[in-house]
C-alpha cells in the first residue's frame, strides 16, 4: 500500500519543466507489518523510466542516497531511509501478454496480487508463489522469494528476461538466452561480458558507481 501523502505537503520540483517528477517531504513510510517506519527527505512516486532517471540525476547532483521500495514486506528496517525514497507503486503496468509463449512483460512495481488478476483474464497463472502476494515483481526477483516443493525453483527462475536501470541512468537488458545490451549512456553495446567492459570505457562519467565488471557481465548475460 502506498504511503499517504499529506494534503498540505509542498511539492518540490526535481528540476525544471512540467514533466519533472515531484518529491514530497514529510511522508511517513511504514513497512507492510507496521513494525518500522521513516520519513525520507523527499518521497517520489515516478510513473515512467524517464522520471526515475531524473530523480537519480537530482540525487547525484545533491549527493543523496536513493532507496527504492515496493510492497515493504521485509520485517526489518531495510527499506527505511532519510535520503530520497522512490516508491514503485505507479510503475505497475502489464506491458504485454503472450498467450502462445505463456509469457508476460510487466513493470517492476506491479504487486503479485495485481498480476494474478491480469493473468487470470488470459487463463494464465504463475507456476509458483510465496506465502504473500502483496509484494512486487522486482521485490521477489531481487530477494529470491521462494515457496516449498522440490520441483519448483525460486520465483526468479521463472524470469526469461529483465531490464535493470543503473545509477547512471543507463539500462542493462539481460536475457536467459545469453543476449543482452547496455544503453542510455554515451555508448550502446550488445552481447556478452567483454562488450560490457567496453561500454564503461566509452562512458565519460567514470564515477557513476555502476561499472559492470567482466564477472558481473557474464553472470548477467548468462555467458
C-alpha positions, 0 to 999 in steps of 0.5 A, a space after each residue: 500500500 502506498 504511503 499517504 501523502 499529506 494534503 498540505 505537503 509542498 511539492 518540490 520540483 526535481 528540476 525544471 519543466 512540467 514533466 519533472 517528477 515531484 518529491 514530497 517531504 514529510 511522508 511517513 513510510 511504514 513497512 507492510 507489518 507496521 513494525 518500522 517506519 521513516 520519513 525520507 527527505 523527499 518521497 517520489 512516486 515516478 510513473 515512467 523510466 524517464 522520471 526515475 532517471 531524473 530523480 537519480 540525476 537530482 540525487 547525484 547532483 545533491 549527493 543523496 542516497 536513493 532507496 527504492 521500495 515496493 510492497 515493504 514486506 521485509 520485517 526489518 528496517 531495510 527499506 527505511 531511509 532519510 535520503 530520497 525514497 522512490 516508491 514503485 507503486 505507479 510503475 505497475 503496468 502489464 506491458 504485454 501478454 503472450 498467450 502462445 509463449 505463456 509469457 508476460 512483460 510487466 513493470 517492476 512495481 506491479 504487486 503479485 496480487 495485481 498480476 494474478 488478476 491480469 493473468 487470470 483474464 488470459 487463463 494464465 497463472 504463475 507456476 509458483 508463489 510465496 506465502 504473500 502476494 502483496 509484494 512486487 515483481 522486482 521485490 521477489 526477483 531481487 530477494 529470491 522469494 521462494 515457496 516449498 516443493 522440490 520441483 519448483 525453483 525460486 520465483 526468479 527462475 521463472 524470469 526469461 528476461 529483465 531490464 535493470 536501470 543503473 545509477 547512471 541512468 543507463 539500462 542493462 537488458 539481460 536475457 536467459 538466452 545469453 543476449 543482452 545490451 547496455 544503453 542510455 549512456 554515451 555508448 550502446 553495446 550488445 552481447 556478452 561480458 567483454 562488450 560490457 567492459 567496453 561500454 564503461 570505457 566509452 562512458 565519460 562519467 567514470 564515477 557513476 558507481 555502476 561499472 559492470 565488471 567482466 564477472 558481473 557481465 557474464 553472470 548477467 548475460 548468462 555467458 
